[in-house]
Amino acid sequence: MFGVCCVTLQVSGEILHLVFCVCISGPASVVTMLVAPLLLVLFVPFSPSSGAQLPNQAKAKDLPIATNGQPFPWDRMRLPTTVTPLHYDLAIHPNLTTLDFTGVVRIELDVHEDTNTVILHAKQMQISDYPRFHQLALLSDSVLIKGRKYEVHLAFAANLSDSFHGFYKGSYRTSSGEVRVLASTQFEATFARGAFPCFDEPAFKANFTIRIIREPRHIAISNMPMVNVKTVELPGGLLEDHFDTTVKMSTYLVAYIVSDFKSVSKTTQHGVKISIYAVPEKIDQTAFALDAAVKLLDFYDDYFDIPYPLPKQDLAAIPDFQSGAMENWGLTTYRETGLLFDPEKSSASDKLGITKVIAHELAHQWFGNLVTMEWWNDLWLNEGFAKFMEFVSLDITYPELHVDDFFLAKCFEAMEVDSLSSSHPVSTPVENPTQIQEMFDDVSYDKGACILNMLRDFLTPEAFEIGIVRYLKRYSYQNTVNSHLWESLTNVSRLKHTEFCSKRKTQSGASKWYSGDELDVRAIMDTWTLQEGFPLVTVEVRGREVRLSQERYLKTDDPSPSEGFLWQIPLTYKTSASNTVHRFLLKTKTDFLFLPEEVDWVKFNVDMSGYYMVHYAGEGWNSIIKLLQHSHTALSGNDRANLIHNVFQLVSIEKVRLDTALELSLYLSRETKIMAVTQGFGELVPLYKLMEKRDMKVLENQMKVSLLDLIDQQEWNDSGSVSQRVLRSYLLLFSCVRNYAPCVTKATQLFNQWKDSDGTMSLPVDITMAVFVIGARTPEGWDFLFEKYRHSLQMSVKSRMKTAMAVSPLQDKLKWMMEQSLIGEIMKTQDLPDVVVSVSKNPHGYQLAWDFLRANWHTMIKKFDLGSSTISYLVTGVTNQYSTREMLDEVRSFFGSLTEETGSEMRCIQQAYETIEDNIRWMDKNLPLLQSHKFTKK
């Protein structure tokens, strides 16, 4: 229950201090207390009225009922703006033995309108059945006067969270078997309120001064360095670390960690100290990440022409971490696999993944931290830009990674979600925490990045860079909306128009591109950010005339969701007559352009710089197929990947016959570029999966014919470029999973040699996945692999072992593995989603994964949070290969039995229904044709 420790009024200059200290012991159901001059009132669920007013103006009849039975003085999900925070003084004391924490926060407030009410957030602080709106009201007997500064003091206590958000507990096991505990934070999007009372919305920026009390055996780190390395000794042998005051920032970026981590450090050319923190036994795996962070922070410092504003940047590898990483200002946090690299054990794809995630989080220090979206509806201004900057930065700082080879995959992934009627605009209204969590999806990240790439190509990279730098400088330490970005880019592009046009030179269709006086970036980009989906452009060549039309690409039987959509599309194209990239801005439903001469073929969306699909009507696809069969290198690897993607997606909406798509794919035996190969396999593997579930082995084996030449060319070593090495790993894994005899024989031989050496034999890193998959097929091999998994300190190796074990045909092992991941002692619970989804892709495990998801649904939504990308990944990952009406009924039956509180309204459930329905339609239409098709080379 609550007990009042102290209530006082303090006046200091212009600041009136309202001190309200609360002592809390144990979970309590009594949550209200009248104390002069403040009344603490907690928010309860209610039906929002349409007439919400400011707290001191609202009428009782319009208000929800608080937990003391009185009207609660606010009835909106979002906080009022009558009072805003200026500064937080936060003291936190986590106890890593009792797994709880106490704290005191002093919040300096700025009053914008006379009021007697302060509404802020607090969540799960020793209060059972906490209301979903997480709001706390402080009522004053006297009016808080506009223009004056006030300070509220609140004491609080709570348990460390046993999920992966808020202030939560984590642990790791040393090589000797000792379990060590740590506490770390994950506050995005709405979880800071679970760690301390605060104004937990991104627009309420403030400065934070943080103090952390700890035991001498631990260290504490936070957003800022310690004040002159200031640590104060307290009674009881405790230490209190004082950290410098942060820059002005949002609550979701606050971070602190108490642990026994070790660190290594370097300094950038601009004088910023970079440190990598990890558990002691893994600190020797941090050298690569440290060098990458130094190089990338220097790059961004120069590229944005805005100095990184903090004196240090820490990167911490957290043993228990739900997402990939988090951009907390000055203290970015990562999964261990996202930061730790062993040159002897990690693969080329590990190096690529680590540099990308570091590039992403460091880009956020400007896009998101320095300039922050006003509300979560524009999350893409943070995430789309950070995803986009991954590729821009690495293309320059790590050219050997050939990161451009992998950008298209992001666009293809976004289109997969965006092709459903349950998709959403890049910028879309959201209110409650579940809806906010759902914004962290492929649309905000990958579509956001792809439309930025399209805009960059449209404006030229020079104009784009100048525009975004101007945007960042103008709105530093502020919050923004879409229109602020478009305004900056439009103004720069108009000023530089003459210079840019001279670089583009005169070309056919240029008059339809844009003129400096007419350019309106907002008018163009609103069509890409304020409506869901993307366009399908149909192209038909008749002599020199090219007829164009656009419609929404949508996988559904119902045409109504596609009506009324119109985009302004920056088309690019090249022809058999010239390598010049031509441009044309399609603003209307239909249009046409003229070529200088008749051509053998035309390819639109050059290198897939645009976020749209193309259908080549008439003889268009036949001319493309002929080109690929006889001279596929006339097009770039990205162009070829784009064509493969488009033709197979058009089969889904019956614009193209399946045999046309399969005929186009036959050229793949001569393909060497990673995106074209992986996209080709990506389109064909689902066909295998659909046939597996129908025991169509003869047909499945027949489909492999066109791919074997490519597989036979692969060597079992680590030679070549990053792209070649990633491709080799992919192809050898594919061939072993598909039981291609030469690969199975080789992998079996290598696994037995490795096992006989007790795992000491050095295997080529890039082929280990294929070897482990074959080894895990026998009980003895699986058990041996698991023992090595348990004791390995190399996170990338553990990750490959985990995946290999999850695709084993041994059903008892698969079930045990999912159960252990849920328990979290032998296998980490953070890995549970990957394990369950991997098992679901396994023809021996897809029913096990579905049964496990249903049986443990309520546990998982509590652990991973409703609306999170993790839950979405589980739902769609487990169900997206079902293609029978029986399974659709089963999926509908389970999800239909849920309540809103347990997830029934989540977007991912609607996506699951739509995807299964699309698979059913596809099978009904194409299975007979598939069975009659002959997969032979031409």
ABEGO torsion letter per residue (X at the ends): XBBBABBBBBBBEABBBBBBBBBBBEBBABABBBBOABBBBBBBBBBBBAABBBAAABBAAABBBBAAGBBBABABABBBAABBBABBBBBBBBBAAAGBBBBBBBBBBBBABBBABBBBBBBGBGBBGBBAAGBBBBBBABBBBBGBBBBBBBBBBBBBBABABEBBBBBBBBAAGBBBBBBBBBAOAAAAAAABBBBBBAABBBBBBBBBBBBAABBBBBABBBBGGBBBBBBGGBBBBBBBBBBBBBAAABBBBBBABBBBBBBBAAGBBBBBBBBAAAAAAAAAAAAAAAAAAAAAAAAAGBBBABABBBBBBBABBABABBABBGBBBBBAAAABBBAAABBAAAAAAAAAAAAAAAAAAABGAABBBABAAAAAAAAAAAAAAAAAAAAAABAAAGAAAAAAAAAAAAAAAAABAABBBABBBBABAAAAAAABBAAAAAAAAAAAAAAAAAAEAAAAAAAAAAAAAAABGBBBBAAAAAAAAAAAAAAAAAAAAAAAEBBBGAAABBBAAABBAAAAAAAAAABBEBBBBBBBBBEABBBBBBBBBBBBABAAAABGBBBBBBBBBBBAABABBBBBBBABABBBBBBABBBABBBBGBGGABBBBBBBBEAAAAAAAAAAAABAAABBAAAAAAAAAAAAAAAAAGABBAAAAAAAAAAAAABABAAAAAAAAAAAAAAAAAAAAAGBAAAAAAAAAAAAAAAAABBBBABEBAAAAAAAAAAAAAAAAAGBAAAAAAAAAAAAAAAAAGGABBBBAAAAAAAAAAAAABAAAAAAAAAAAAABABAAAAAAAAAAAAABABAAAAAAAAAAAAAGAABBAAAAAAAAAAAAABAAAAAAAAAAAAAAAAAAAAAAEBGBAAAAAAAAAAAAABABAAAAAAAAAAAAABBAAAGAABAAAAAAAAAAAAAAAAAAAAAAAAAABBBBBX
